[in-house]
């Protein structure tokens, strides 16, 4: 039976109106995060993640942790260690933390390299020994600190443990919990790292917590909240006068904490030994805080962007790994906290690419050179004080991919108390 024209019009009007309302609601719900936008977004992200990384998640290939080499053309299949002609490297050894090239022995490893780029020792890092509840292929070794007895301490991205292992990779102690990013020694038997939004000091010998400073409760709220504006950048404005501001997802992303050691304190007269410098990626903030009061003594947003790894330097300056995410050219910046003058120690160029959109570490060496960790391209560089590349080391997985490297650390030739770490060859070299 044919519907009257008025009924057809009404039905068409209803369908068009419903579609228009659905479209408007879809736009608004996506903007404000109303149902079902978050659920649809999460389902889409899950689909993409599974389709791209299913081989990783069942232990076939570590696709979550493989990266493209930083190269202007087709990756060279024989790339690896290259010493540039006419350059002089800093004598000593380099520890490299990241994904292991021998997945049958351990998912992660810390490797010790000599001046020729050859591996002389390996610490297998078996995450499942510290946290049996989380698949090791779905976390990532990140922070690493080394000790004179040949042991190392490690943390993990999206993991749930911090651990110290001996020179054979055997657990000396481990602590469950959301420890993350960097680890630094304080020179007095302690190590500093992040636990969620807490800066924590652990006894390096036992892993016991000896001090904790919470970012929101102890620092943001210090001075009756006078410091809040320094931190409250990633927030959503309330809709009414009665509501409070709410933080957006991951508003701080803390990624480094380092204590000013007594042997360097004289170079920083505006600070005191024991003060803590920390880095918050999302507000592009580097700051120094009195850990006893939570009061900031110095702070600055930028010019770095999504930065990592600020370091106190012996000359009274602070160096920062400026990821410059999105600019395709990372930099090492140096700032004088007294007058805030910023200089560039090293930056990537078209001829010498250097870029990691996330992660990244640097170390100023005794001869003035810089050791750089280009994490998201699986490459290490040493550069001179004049910006000349001394050597590069691609951590190769296969012809097209490198392994992610998250930390590199130079140590002197006489760093280890009992000589080079050694263990059963099968364990030490992962063969």
C-alpha positions as CSV (number, residue, x, y, z in Angstrom):
1,X,0.0,0.0,0.0
2,X,1.4,3.3,-1.0
3,X,1.8,5.8,1.8
4,X,0.2,9.3,1.5
5,X,2.7,12.0,0.5
6,X,2.4,13.6,3.9
7,X,3.4,10.4,5.6
8,X,6.4,9.9,3.3
9,X,7.5,13.5,4.0
10,X,7.1,12.9,7.8
11,X,9.1,9.7,7.6
12,X,11.8,11.4,5.5
13,X,12.0,14.4,7.8
14,X,12.3,12.1,10.8
15,X,15.2,10.1,9.2
16,X,17.0,13.3,8.2
17,X,16.5,14.8,11.6
18,X,17.7,11.7,13.4
19,X,20.8,11.5,11.2
20,X,21.5,15.2,11.8
21,X,21.1,14.8,15.6
22,X,23.2,11.7,15.6
23,X,25.9,13.6,13.6
24,X,25.9,16.6,16.0
25,X,25.9,14.3,19.0
26,X,28.8,12.3,17.5
27,X,30.8,15.5,17.1
28,X,30.0,16.8,20.6
29,X,30.5,13.4,22.3
30,X,33.9,13.1,20.6
31,X,34.9,16.6,21.8
32,X,33.7,16.1,25.4
33,X,34.4,12.4,25.7
34,X,30.7,11.4,26.1
35,X,29.4,7.9,25.5
36,X,30.1,6.1,23.1
37,X,33.1,8.1,21.8
38,X,35.7,6.8,24.3
39,X,34.5,3.2,23.8
40,X,34.6,3.5,20.0
41,X,38.0,5.1,20.1
42,X,39.4,2.4,22.5
43,X,38.0,-0.3,20.3
44,X,39.6,1.2,17.2
45,X,43.0,1.6,19.0
46,X,42.7,-2.0,20.2
47,X,42.0,-3.3,16.7
48,X,45.0,-1.4,15.3
49,X,47.3,-2.5,18.1
50,X,46.4,-6.2,17.8
51,X,46.6,-6.2,14.0
52,X,50.1,-4.6,14.1
53,X,51.6,-6.4,17.1
54,X,50.0,-9.9,17.4
55,X,53.3,-11.5,16.5
56,X,54.9,-9.6,19.4
57,X,52.2,-10.5,21.9
58,X,52.4,-14.3,21.3
59,X,56.2,-14.2,21.4
60,X,57.1,-14.6,17.8
61,X,58.8,-11.3,17.0
62,X,59.3,-8.2,19.2
63,X,57.5,-5.9,16.8
64,X,56.5,-3.4,19.5
65,X,60.2,-2.6,20.1
66,X,61.7,-2.6,16.6
67,X,62.4,0.8,14.9
68,X,63.5,2.1,11.6
69,X,67.2,3.1,11.4
70,X,67.9,6.8,11.2
71,X,69.1,6.9,7.6
72,X,68.4,9.2,4.7
73,X,68.1,6.3,2.3
74,X,67.7,2.5,2.3
75,X,69.1,1.0,5.5
76,X,72.5,-0.6,5.0
77,X,72.3,-4.3,5.9
78,X,75.9,-4.3,7.2
79,X,75.4,-1.2,9.4
80,X,76.6,-1.4,13.0
81,X,79.5,0.2,14.6
82,X,81.4,3.0,12.7
83,X,84.3,5.0,13.9
84,X,84.6,8.2,11.9
85,X,88.1,8.7,10.4
86,X,90.3,11.2,12.2
87,X,88.2,11.4,15.4
88,X,89.1,10.5,18.9
89,X,86.7,8.7,21.2
90,X,86.6,8.8,25.0
91,X,88.5,5.8,26.3
92,X,86.5,3.3,28.3
93,X,83.4,1.1,27.9
94,X,79.8,1.8,27.0
95,X,76.8,0.0,28.5
96,X,73.8,-0.3,26.3
97,X,70.3,-1.1,27.7
98,X,67.4,-2.1,25.6
99,X,65.8,-4.9,23.6
100,X,68.0,-8.1,23.2
101,X,69.0,-9.4,19.9
102,X,68.8,-12.9,21.3
103,X,65.2,-13.3,22.3
104,X,65.7,-17.0,23.1
105,X,68.0,-16.1,26.1
106,X,66.2,-12.9,27.3
107,X,63.8,-10.3,26.0
108,X,66.0,-7.5,27.3
109,X,69.7,-7.1,27.8
110,X,72.4,-4.7,29.0
111,X,75.5,-5.0,26.9
112,X,79.0,-3.8,27.6
113,X,80.9,-2.6,24.5
114,X,84.6,-1.9,24.1
115,X,86.3,0.9,22.1
116,X,85.9,-1.2,18.9
117,X,82.2,-1.6,19.4
118,X,82.6,-5.3,20.3
119,X,80.5,-6.8,23.0
120,X,82.6,-8.0,26.0
121,X,79.9,-8.8,28.5
122,X,76.1,-9.1,28.6
123,X,73.6,-8.9,31.4
124,X,70.4,-10.9,30.4
125,X,67.4,-9.1,31.9
126,X,64.5,-11.5,32.5
127,X,61.6,-9.4,33.4
128,X,59.5,-12.5,34.3
129,X,61.8,-13.1,37.3
130,X,60.6,-9.8,38.8
131,X,57.0,-9.7,37.8
132,X,55.5,-13.1,36.7
133,X,52.1,-11.5,36.1
134,X,53.0,-9.4,33.1
135,X,54.1,-10.7,29.7
136,X,57.7,-9.5,29.3
137,X,57.3,-8.8,25.6
138,X,54.7,-6.1,26.5
139,X,57.0,-4.0,28.7
140,X,60.3,-2.2,27.8
141,X,63.5,-2.0,29.7
142,X,64.1,1.7,30.2
143,X,66.1,3.0,33.2
144,X,69.5,1.5,34.0
145,X,72.2,2.2,36.6
146,X,75.5,0.4,36.9
147,X,77.7,-0.4,40.0
148,X,81.4,-1.0,40.5
149,X,80.7,-4.6,41.6
150,X,79.3,-5.4,38.1
151,X,75.7,-5.3,39.0
152,X,73.0,-3.1,37.4
153,X,69.6,-1.8,38.5
154,X,66.8,-1.6,35.9
155,X,63.3,-0.2,35.5
156,X,60.6,-0.8,32.8
157,X,58.1,1.2,30.8
158,X,54.5,0.0,31.5
159,X,56.1,-2.6,33.8
160,X,55.6,-3.2,37.5
161,X,59.0,-3.7,39.0
162,X,62.5,-2.4,39.7
163,X,65.3,-4.8,40.2
164,X,69.1,-5.2,40.8
165,X,70.8,-8.1,39.1
166,X,74.4,-9.3,39.4
167,X,76.9,-9.6,36.6
168,X,75.2,-12.9,35.5
169,X,71.7,-11.4,35.5
170,X,70.7,-13.2,38.7
171,X,68.3,-11.2,40.9
172,X,69.9,-9.6,43.9
173,X,66.6,-7.9,44.9
174,X,63.4,-6.8,43.2
175,X,60.5,-4.6,44.3
176,X,57.1,-4.8,42.7
177,X,55.4,-1.5,41.8
178,X,55.1,1.2,39.1
179,X,58.7,2.3,39.0
180,X,59.6,4.0,35.7
181,X,62.0,5.9,33.6
182,X,65.4,6.9,34.8
183,X,67.6,5.8,37.7
184,X,70.4,7.9,39.2
185,X,72.8,7.2,42.1
186,X,73.2,9.8,44.8
187,X,76.7,8.9,45.9
188,X,75.6,7.9,49.4
189,X,74.3,4.4,48.9
190,X,70.9,5.4,47.4
191,X,69.2,5.6,44.0
192,X,66.5,7.9,42.9
193,X,63.7,7.1,40.5
194,X,60.0,7.7,39.9
195,X,57.2,5.5,41.4
196,X,54.0,6.8,39.7
197,X,54.0,10.5,40.6
198,X,56.4,10.0,43.6
199,X,60.1,10.7,43.5
200,X,61.6,8.0,45.6
201,X,64.9,7.1,47.1
202,X,65.7,3.4,47.5
203,X,68.6,1.8,49.4
204,X,70.8,0.5,46.5
205,X,71.8,-2.5,48.6
206,X,68.3,-3.7,49.5
207,X,65.7,-1.9,47.4
208,X,64.1,-0.5,50.6
209,X,62.3,2.9,50.2
210,X,64.0,5.5,52.4
211,X,62.3,8.7,51.1
212,X,59.3,9.7,49.0
213,X,58.1,13.1,47.6
214,X,54.7,13.2,45.9
215,X,54.3,15.6,43.0
216,X,50.7,16.7,43.6
217,X,50.5,16.6,47.3
218,X,54.0,17.8,48.3
219,X,55.0,20.1,45.4
220,X,52.0,21.3,43.5
221,X,50.2,22.0,46.8
222,X,53.2,23.6,48.5
223,X,53.1,27.3,49.7
224,X,49.3,26.9,50.0
225,X,49.0,26.2,46.3
226,X,51.0,29.2,45.1
227,X,53.0,26.9,42.8
228,X,49.9,25.4,41.1
229,X,50.1,27.6,38.0
230,X,53.5,26.2,37.2
231,X,52.0,22.7,36.8
232,X,48.3,23.1,36.0
233,X,48.7,23.3,32.2
234,X,47.0,20.2,31.0
235,X,43.6,20.7,32.7
236,X,40.0,21.1,31.6
237,X,38.2,24.2,32.7
238,X,35.1,23.6,34.8
239,X,31.6,24.2,33.4
240,X,30.3,26.0,36.5
241,X,31.7,28.0,39.4
242,X,31.1,25.1,41.7
243,X,33.2,22.6,39.8
244,X,36.9,22.0,40.3
245,X,39.4,21.8,37.4
246,X,40.2,18.3,36.3
247,X,43.5,17.1,34.9
248,X,43.7,15.6,31.4
249,X,45.1,12.2,30.8
250,X,48.8,11.9,31.9
251,X,49.1,15.6,32.7
252,X,52.7,15.5,33.9
253,X,54.5,12.4,32.5
254,X,57.5,12.6,34.9
255,X,60.6,11.0,33.3
256,X,63.7,12.0,35.3
257,X,64.9,12.8,38.8
258,X,68.4,13.5,39.9
259,X,69.9,14.6,43.2
260,X,72.5,17.4,43.4
261,X,75.4,15.6,44.8
262,X,77.7,17.3,47.4
263,X,80.8,17.1,45.1
264,X,78.9,19.3,42.6
265,X,77.0,21.6,44.9
266,X,79.5,24.4,44.9
267,X,78.9,24.9,41.2
268,X,75.3,25.8,41.9
269,X,75.2,28.5,44.6
270,X,71.4,28.9,44.2
271,X,70.9,25.3,45.2
272,X,72.0,23.0,48.0
273,X,73.3,19.5,48.1
274,X,70.3,17.1,48.2
275,X,68.0,19.3,46.1
276,X,66.2,17.3,43.4
277,X,66.0,18.2,39.7
278,X,63.1,16.6,37.9
279,X,61.6,16.6,34.4
280,X,57.9,16.6,33.5
281,X,57.4,15.9,29.8
282,X,53.9,17.1,29.2
283,X,54.3,20.7,30.6
284,X,57.8,20.9,29.1
285,X,59.1,21.6,32.6
286,X,62.5,21.2,34.2
287,X,62.6,22.2,37.9
288,X,64.7,22.0,41.1
289,X,62.9,21.4,44.4
290,X,63.8,21.4,48.0
291,X,62.7,17.8,48.9
292,X,62.1,18.8,52.6
293,X,59.6,21.6,51.8
294,X,58.4,20.9,48.3
295,X,59.2,24.5,47.3
296,X,60.7,25.1,43.9
297,X,64.1,26.9,43.8
298,X,64.2,27.1,40.0
299,X,62.0,26.1,37.1
300,X,61.5,26.7,33.4
301,X,59.1,25.7,30.7
302,X,61.1,25.2,27.4
303,X,62.5,26.1,25.0
304,X,62.8,22.3,25.0
305,X,59.7,20.3,23.9
306,X,58.8,16.9,25.3
307,X,62.3,16.8,26.9
308,X,64.1,14.1,28.8
309,X,67.2,13.6,31.0
310,X,68.2,17.0,32.5
311,X,71.7,16.7,34.1
312,X,73.6,18.9,36.5
313,X,77.0,19.6,35.0
314,X,80.3,20.4,36.8
315,X,80.5,24.0,35.3
316,X,77.2,25.0,37.0
317,X,75.0,24.6,33.9
318,X,72.2,22.1,33.2
319,X,72.0,20.1,30.0
320,X,68.7,18.8,28.6
321,X,67.8,16.2,26.0
322,X,65.4,18.2,23.9
323,X,63.4,15.7,21.9
324,X,61.7,18.5,19.9
325,X,59.0,16.1,19.0
326,X,57.5,16.8,15.6
327,X,60.4,19.0,14.5
328,X,62.4,15.9,13.2
329,X,65.6,17.3,14.8
330,X,66.4,16.6,18.4
331,X,69.0,18.7,20.4
332,X,71.1,18.8,23.4
333,X,70.6,22.2,25.1
334,X,72.6,23.8,27.9
335,X,71.1,26.3,30.2
336,X,72.7,28.5,32.9
337,X,70.2,28.6,35.7
338,X,71.6,31.9,37.0
339,X,70.7,33.9,33.9
340,X,68.7,31.4,31.9
341,X,70.9,31.7,28.9
342,X,70.5,28.7,26.6
343,X,73.0,27.4,24.1
344,X,72.9,24.3,21.8
345,X,75.6,21.7,22.4
346,X,74.4,19.5,19.5
347,X,71.6,19.2,17.0
348,X,70.6,17.0,14.2
349,X,71.1,18.2,10.6
350,X,70.2,16.9,7.2
351,X,73.7,15.5,6.8
352,X,73.9,14.2,10.4
353,X,70.3,13.1,11.3
354,X,69.6,13.0,15.0
355,X,66.0,12.6,16.2
356,X,64.0,10.6,18.6
357,X,60.4,11.6,19.1
358,X,60.3,10.1,22.6
359,X,62.7,8.6,25.1
360,X,66.4,9.6,24.7
361,X,69.4,10.0,27.1
362,X,72.7,11.9,27.0
363,X,75.9,11.9,29.1
364,X,78.6,14.5,29.1
365,X,82.0,12.7,29.1
366,X,85.1,13.7,30.9
367,X,86.8,14.9,27.7
368,X,83.9,17.1,26.8
369,X,82.3,14.7,24.3
370,X,78.6,13.7,24.4
371,X,77.3,10.2,24.5
372,X,73.8,10.2,22.9
373,X,71.0,7.6,22.9
374,X,68.8,8.0,19.9
375,X,66.2,5.6,21.3
376,X,63.5,5.5,18.6
377,X,66.1,4.8,15.9
378,X,68.1,2.2,17.8
379,X,71.3,4.1,17.5
380,X,74.1,5.5,19.7
381,X,76.4,8.4,18.9
382,X,79.4,10.0,20.5
383,X,80.0,13.6,19.4
384,X,82.8,16.0,20.1
385,X,82.5,19.3,21.9
386,X,82.6,20.9,18.4
387,X,79.6,18.8,17.3
388,X,81.6,16.4,15.2
389,X,80.4,12.8,15.1
390,X,83.1,10.5,16.6
391,X,81.3,7.2,16.2
392,X,77.8,5.7,15.7
393,X,76.5,2.3,16.6
394,X,73.3,0.9,15.1
395,X,71.8,-1.9,17.2
396,X,70.7,-4.1,14.4
397,X,67.8,-6.6,14.5
398,X,67.5,-7.3,10.7
399,X,68.0,-5.7,7.4
400,X,65.2,-3.2,7.9
401,X,65.0,-2.7,11.6
402,X,67.0,-1.7,14.7
403,X,66.4,-2.6,18.3
404,X,65.1,0.1,20.6
405,X,67.9,1.3,22.9
406,X,66.8,3.2,26.0
407,X,70.0,4.0,27.8
408,X,73.7,4.2,27.2
409,X,76.3,4.8,29.9
410,X,80.1,5.4,29.6
411,X,82.3,4.0,32.3
412,X,86.1,4.3,32.6
413,X,88.5,1.5,31.9
414,X,89.0,1.0,35.7
415,X,85.4,1.5,36.8
416,X,84.7,-2.1,37.8
417,X,86.4,-3.1,41.1
418,X,87.3,-6.7,40.0
419,X,87.9,-6.0,36.3
420,X,85.5,-6.6,33.6
421,X,82.3,-8.4,34.7
422,X,82.4,-12.1,33.8
423,X,80.1,-15.1,34.0
424,X,79.4,-18.4,32.3
425,X,80.0,-17.6,28.6
426,X,76.6,-19.0,27.6
427,X,74.9,-16.4,29.9
428,X,77.3,-13.5,29.5
429,X,77.3,-13.4,25.7
430,X,73.8,-14.8,25.1
431,X,75.1,-17.6,22.9
